[in-house]
């Protein structure tokens, strides 16, 4: 009975579960659908685990429906936000990625377009890009935002840590100046501790010099 109940809810969530990615033209599973299914499974498990066995199936369905609605709502909220960010940041050099499991959106901002070498003052040419980010963040005010600064491994580790923090703070402060509430923003300096490429060559070091803005989904919408 429990398995049958779960299948009914999951089948409903799978309706229209694929969309066409406007950037690649490929068919993909909607993140809202993934969130709905994940929420449904979690809700069903929680519902089934409480109370007597007689009404286990009913509680599983109810839990699945509630969990699916919450998960789907968050997924949809982040889907639209991701789409708008991709549209506004196309051609700026900033990449947009999304973790389908956590719904976290990451904006990767390479060092060559954000700051001068060894400096922490934003390039004038980067203001327009950050303005575009701020527009979307203001529209989707239920998210939290972490701004992380990263460096390569050249130089003193302590100096790299301090530089990465100053750069993260510079981006965070600029976004705050554009109307993003300070309570939503968190600046973190990671220094050279989280490379995404090898520090053994210049191409890799260039990738490691970056600011990453992570947009964290709300618990529920």
Secondary structure by P-SEA (a helix, b strand, c coil): caaaaaaaaaaaaaccccccccccccccccaaaaaaaaaaaaaaaaaaacccccaaaaaaaaaaaaaaaaaaaaaaaaaaaaaaaaaaaccccbbbbbcccccbbbbbbccccccccccccccccaaaaaaaaaaaaaaaccbbbbbbbbbcccccaaaaaaaaaaaaaaaaaaaaaaccccccbbbbbbcccccccccccaaaaaaacbbbbbbbbcccc
